[in-house]
């Protein structure tokens, strides 16, 4: 994992390449799927999330509005109501879902046909349909057998 240090002069220093980097360089690391963390030199805290939010803010200010205002307000309310762990769990779930469905690499079209109430694959649906048909046939056969038995009992008792 690459460690990037943030100095008090707001400059970022990549310890692997021994060079100062820009936010655009950070975006390139993300595109390359390179693991990194950004550490504040003074406090020794991991500030990766804060820097990534700054990068998003720069993009938002440039006119690329990705995050709806109402959603941002909800995030702030989660912080104010001490519900940040709940928001983290929700966002983590969304991230895991998006990753599993290749949303970040293929875009939204990768799950346009997604139905959250039916998580079966096409193959599983076919197999279930086949099994259901077999089960239905078995039930019909059993019902017909029971009808025959009932008719025989009626004949014996009459």
C-alpha positions as CSV (number, residue, x, y, z in Angstrom):
1,X,0.0,0.0,0.0
2,X,1.3,3.4,-1.0
3,X,1.6,5.9,1.8
4,X,1.0,9.5,0.9
5,X,1.9,12.2,3.5
6,X,0.1,15.5,3.7
7,X,2.2,18.3,5.0
8,X,1.0,21.5,6.7
9,X,1.6,23.4,3.5
10,X,-1.2,21.2,2.0
11,X,1.2,19.4,-0.3
12,X,0.9,15.7,-0.8
13,X,4.1,13.5,-0.9
14,X,4.1,10.0,-2.3
15,X,6.6,8.0,-0.2
16,X,6.9,5.3,-2.9
17,X,8.0,7.6,-5.7
18,X,9.6,10.2,-3.5
19,X,7.7,13.0,-5.3
20,X,5.0,15.5,-4.5
21,X,1.6,14.6,-6.0
22,X,-1.5,16.5,-6.9
23,X,-5.2,15.6,-6.5
24,X,-5.2,14.5,-10.2
25,X,-2.4,12.1,-9.4
26,X,-4.6,10.7,-6.6
27,X,-7.4,10.2,-9.1
28,X,-5.0,8.3,-11.4
29,X,-4.1,6.0,-8.5
30,X,-7.8,5.4,-8.0
31,X,-8.3,4.7,-11.8
32,X,-5.3,2.2,-11.6
33,X,-7.0,0.5,-8.6
34,X,-3.9,1.2,-6.5
35,X,-4.2,0.9,-2.7
36,X,-3.1,4.0,-0.9
37,X,-3.6,5.9,2.3
38,X,-3.0,9.6,3.1
39,X,-1.5,10.4,6.5
40,X,-1.4,13.8,8.1
41,X,2.3,14.3,9.0
42,X,1.5,16.4,12.2
43,X,-1.4,14.3,13.7
44,X,-0.4,11.0,12.2
45,X,-4.1,10.4,11.4
46,X,-5.4,8.7,8.3
47,X,-7.1,11.5,6.3
48,X,-7.7,9.6,3.1
49,X,-11.5,10.1,3.3
50,X,-11.1,13.8,3.9
51,X,-8.8,14.2,0.8
52,X,-11.2,12.1,-1.3
53,X,-14.1,14.4,-0.3
54,X,-12.0,17.4,-1.2
55,X,-11.4,15.9,-4.7
56,X,-15.2,15.3,-5.0
57,X,-15.8,18.9,-3.9
58,X,-13.5,20.2,-6.6
59,X,-15.4,18.2,-9.1
60,X,-18.7,19.4,-7.8
61,X,-17.5,23.0,-7.9
62,X,-16.4,22.5,-11.5
63,X,-20.0,21.7,-12.4
64,X,-20.0,17.9,-12.3
65,X,-22.9,17.5,-9.8
66,X,-22.9,13.8,-8.8
67,X,-24.3,13.9,-5.3
68,X,-27.8,15.3,-4.9
69,X,-28.1,18.1,-2.3
70,X,-30.9,16.3,-0.4
71,X,-28.5,13.3,0.0
72,X,-25.7,15.5,1.3
73,X,-28.2,17.1,3.8
74,X,-29.1,13.6,5.0
75,X,-25.5,12.7,5.6
76,X,-25.0,15.9,7.7
77,X,-28.1,14.9,9.7
78,X,-26.6,11.5,10.4
79,X,-23.5,13.2,11.8
80,X,-25.6,15.6,13.9
81,X,-27.8,12.8,15.3
82,X,-24.8,10.6,16.1
83,X,-25.9,8.1,13.5
84,X,-22.7,8.2,11.4
85,X,-22.2,4.4,11.9
86,X,-25.6,3.7,10.4
87,X,-24.8,5.9,7.4
88,X,-21.5,4.2,7.0
89,X,-23.1,0.7,7.0
90,X,-25.7,1.9,4.5
91,X,-23.1,3.4,2.2
92,X,-20.9,0.4,2.6
93,X,-23.8,-1.8,1.5
94,X,-24.5,0.4,-1.5
95,X,-20.8,0.2,-2.4
96,X,-20.6,-3.6,-2.1
97,X,-23.8,-3.9,-4.2
98,X,-22.4,-1.6,-6.9
99,X,-19.0,-3.3,-6.9
100,X,-20.7,-6.8,-7.2
101,X,-22.8,-5.5,-10.2
102,X,-19.8,-3.8,-11.9
103,X,-21.6,-0.4,-11.7
104,X,-18.2,1.4,-11.3
105,X,-16.7,-0.2,-14.3
106,X,-19.6,-0.8,-16.6
107,X,-22.0,1.9,-15.5
108,X,-25.7,1.7,-14.6
109,X,-26.5,-0.5,-17.6
110,X,-25.0,-3.4,-15.8
111,X,-28.0,-3.7,-13.5
112,X,-30.8,-2.1,-15.4
113,X,-32.7,-5.4,-15.4
114,X,-31.9,-5.9,-11.7
115,X,-34.9,-6.9,-9.6
116,X,-34.1,-6.6,-5.9
117,X,-37.0,-8.9,-5.0
118,X,-35.8,-11.7,-7.2
119,X,-32.1,-12.5,-6.8
120,X,-32.1,-15.7,-8.8
121,X,-30.0,-16.1,-11.9
122,X,-31.5,-17.1,-15.2
123,X,-30.2,-20.6,-14.8
124,X,-31.6,-20.9,-11.3
125,X,-35.0,-19.6,-12.6
126,X,-35.0,-22.3,-15.3
127,X,-34.1,-25.0,-12.9
128,X,-36.8,-23.8,-10.4
129,X,-39.4,-23.6,-13.2
130,X,-38.4,-27.2,-14.2
131,X,-38.7,-28.3,-10.6
132,X,-42.0,-26.5,-10.1
133,X,-43.4,-28.2,-13.2
134,X,-42.2,-31.6,-11.9
135,X,-43.7,-30.9,-8.5
136,X,-47.0,-29.8,-10.1
137,X,-47.1,-33.1,-12.1
138,X,-46.4,-35.1,-9.0
139,X,-49.1,-33.3,-7.0
140,X,-51.7,-33.9,-9.8
141,X,-50.7,-37.5,-9.9
142,X,-51.1,-37.8,-6.1
143,X,-54.5,-36.0,-6.2
144,X,-55.8,-38.4,-9.0
145,X,-54.6,-41.3,-6.9
146,X,-56.4,-40.0,-3.9
147,X,-59.6,-39.4,-5.9
148,X,-59.4,-43.1,-7.1
149,X,-59.0,-44.3,-3.5
150,X,-61.9,-42.1,-2.3
151,X,-64.1,-43.5,-5.1
152,X,-63.2,-47.1,-4.1
153,X,-64.0,-46.4,-0.5
154,X,-67.4,-44.9,-1.5
155,X,-68.2,-48.0,-3.5
156,X,-67.3,-50.4,-0.6
157,X,-69.4,-48.4,1.9
158,X,-72.5,-48.2,-0.3
